[in-house]
Amino acid sequence: MMNKLRLRKQAQTVMGHRLEEPRLTLVMVLWMFVYVGLPLLVVSSLVDLLIQQITGTCTGFWCWF
């Protein structure tokens, strides 16, 4: 897998036009946040709430404020 990422292929052309290589876009970053970051934030918040209800001490990041 890593070898495939390291080895660059020749630029592809279609009807004489060079295709752009795939790149990281703002939309992809936003979707990654929606599918990875947001669920992780929700689950960690629920775990913090559960620990706070059981022990009475807040262990989350927002407890510092």
DOLOBA-55368 format. One record per residue (C-alpha): residue in three letters; residue number from 0; x negated, y, z negated. Coordinates in nm, 4 decimals, decimal comma, always signed. Layout:
! DOLOBA-55368
+------+-----+----------+----------+----------+
! rest !  nr !        u !        v !        w !
+------+-----+----------+----------+----------+
!  ALA ! NUM !        X !        Y !        Z !
...
+------+-----+----------+----------+----------+
***
This chain:
! DOLOBA-55368
+------+-----+----------+----------+----------+
! rest !  nr !        u !        v !        w !
+------+-----+----------+----------+----------+
!  MET !   0 !  +0,0000 !  +0,0000 !  +0,0000 !
!  MET !   1 !  -0,2719 !  +0,2465 !  -0,0962 !
!  ASN !   2 !  -0,4661 !  +0,1620 !  +0,2187 !
!  LYS !   3 !  -0,1628 !  +0,2540 !  +0,4278 !
!  LEU !   4 !  -0,1442 !  +0,5911 !  +0,2570 !
!  ARG !   5 !  -0,5146 !  +0,6559 !  +0,2986 !
!  LEU !   6 !  -0,5363 !  +0,5630 !  +0,6650 !
!  ARG !   7 !  -0,3993 !  +0,8383 !  +0,8880 !
!  LYS !   8 !  -0,2377 !  +0,7480 !  +1,2152 !
!  GLN !   9 !  -0,2729 !  +0,9420 !  +1,5353 !
!  ALA !  10 !  -0,0172 !  +1,2194 !  +1,5777 !
!  GLN !  11 !  +0,2922 !  +1,0879 !  +1,7510 !
!  THR !  12 !  +0,4200 !  +1,2621 !  +2,0590 !
!  VAL !  13 !  +0,7633 !  +1,2602 !  +2,2178 !
!  MET !  14 !  +0,7886 !  +1,3828 !  +2,5767 !
!  GLY !  15 !  +0,4596 !  +1,5669 !  +2,5338 !
!  HIS !  16 !  +0,5528 !  +1,7414 !  +2,2069 !
!  ARG !  17 !  +0,3592 !  +1,6606 !  +1,8925 !
!  LEU !  18 !  +0,5786 !  +1,5554 !  +1,5989 !
!  GLU !  19 !  +0,5142 !  +1,7173 !  +1,2631 !
!  GLU !  20 !  +0,3909 !  +1,4930 !  +0,9846 !
!  PRO !  21 !  +0,6298 !  +1,4293 !  +0,6958 !
!  ARG !  22 !  +0,5752 !  +1,6730 !  +0,4117 !
!  LEU !  23 !  +0,7128 !  +1,7569 !  +0,0699 !
!  THR !  24 !  +1,0052 !  +1,9972 !  +0,1021 !
!  LEU !  25 !  +1,2023 !  +2,1987 !  -0,1507 !
!  VAL !  26 !  +1,5148 !  +1,9934 !  -0,0853 !
!  MET !  27 !  +1,3291 !  +1,6698 !  -0,1572 !
!  VAL !  28 !  +1,1891 !  +1,8137 !  -0,4800 !
!  LEU !  29 !  +1,5405 !  +1,9156 !  -0,5874 !
!  TRP !  30 !  +1,6811 !  +1,5705 !  -0,5109 !
!  MET !  31 !  +1,3947 !  +1,4098 !  -0,7055 !
!  PHE !  32 !  +1,4881 !  +1,6278 !  -1,0022 !
!  VAL !  33 !  +1,8551 !  +1,5272 !  -0,9675 !
!  TYR !  34 !  +1,7844 !  +1,1537 !  -0,9418 !
!  VAL !  35 !  +1,4841 !  +1,1266 !  -1,1785 !
!  GLY !  36 !  +1,4494 !  +1,4349 !  -1,3967 !
!  LEU !  37 !  +1,8105 !  +1,4942 !  -1,4896 !
!  PRO !  38 !  +1,8899 !  +1,1364 !  -1,6014 !
!  LEU !  39 !  +1,5637 !  +1,1263 !  -1,7980 !
!  LEU !  40 !  +1,6560 !  +1,4527 !  -1,9682 !
!  VAL !  41 !  +2,0051 !  +1,3259 !  -2,0552 !
!  VAL !  42 !  +1,8811 !  +0,9923 !  -2,1921 !
!  SER !  43 !  +1,6076 !  +1,1542 !  -2,3999 !
!  SER !  44 !  +1,8583 !  +1,4078 !  -2,5370 !
!  LEU !  45 !  +2,0941 !  +1,1290 !  -2,6397 !
!  VAL !  46 !  +1,8107 !  +0,9391 !  -2,8102 !
!  ASP !  47 !  +1,7120 !  +1,2569 !  -2,9969 !
!  LEU !  48 !  +2,0744 !  +1,3130 !  -3,1035 !
!  LEU !  49 !  +2,0971 !  +0,9547 !  -3,2286 !
!  ILE !  50 !  +1,7732 !  +0,9868 !  -3,4269 !
!  GLN !  51 !  +1,8921 !  +1,3180 !  -3,5692 !
!  GLN !  52 !  +2,2218 !  +1,1649 !  -3,6801 !
!  ILE !  53 !  +2,0513 !  +0,8660 !  -3,8438 !
!  THR !  54 !  +1,7548 !  +1,0336 !  -4,0150 !
!  GLY !  55 !  +1,8715 !  +1,3931 !  -4,0458 !
!  THR !  56 !  +1,5544 !  +1,5341 !  -3,8859 !
!  CYS !  57 !  +1,5344 !  +1,6765 !  -3,5377 !
!  THR !  58 !  +1,2548 !  +1,5306 !  -3,3247 !
!  GLY !  59 !  +1,3318 !  +1,6972 !  -2,9909 !
!  PHE !  60 !  +1,1431 !  +1,9676 !  -2,8051 !
!  TRP !  61 !  +1,4217 !  +2,2233 !  -2,8604 !
!  CYS !  62 !  +1,3920 !  +2,1825 !  -3,2389 !
!  TRP !  63 !  +1,0837 !  +2,4047 !  -3,2301 !
!  PHE !  64 !  +1,2925 !  +2,7076 !  -3,1321 !
+------+-----+----------+----------+----------+
***
